[in-house]
Amino acid sequence: MENEIKRRDFIGVTSGWLHMLRGWIDARVPMSKFWNGQVAQYDAPKNLNFWYFFGSIGLLILVNQVVTGILHTMNYQPSATKAFASVQYIMRDVE
């Protein structure tokens, strides 16, 4: 049995205190089951290509616009006399 290949877990540890710690945590929170089911052994579709990245990039840009729009509305004053001053305040003083 010396030639037997050791099975590596999802963080690449085969023995030692880190392996025991991972086993203790995995008994309480099944991380390895989630990792294997969702990441490591997930079957990708045959037609998967780089065009799929544009959907996630589009979602990232949309979330960015929503968050920055909400932050912008906290400081913007839409009156005719205060609009320019509020934009200057946002660009210079808001951190």
C-alpha angles and dihedrals in degrees: 000000000000091000092054112124113236115235110238118213126223095281094047098251120137104175145350135065093315090057090050091048090051090050091050092050092042091055089060101033113025097224096153092054090052093044094050095043099045107027119010102040099026113134110230118211117257094239095054111132140152093281088077089071091069091066093055092042090051090051091049091052091048092051090047091053093048094049095045090045091055091048090047093054090055091066106026120100111200099204122118093242100041104037098089092043091050091051090050089050091051093049097044111026110025112095 
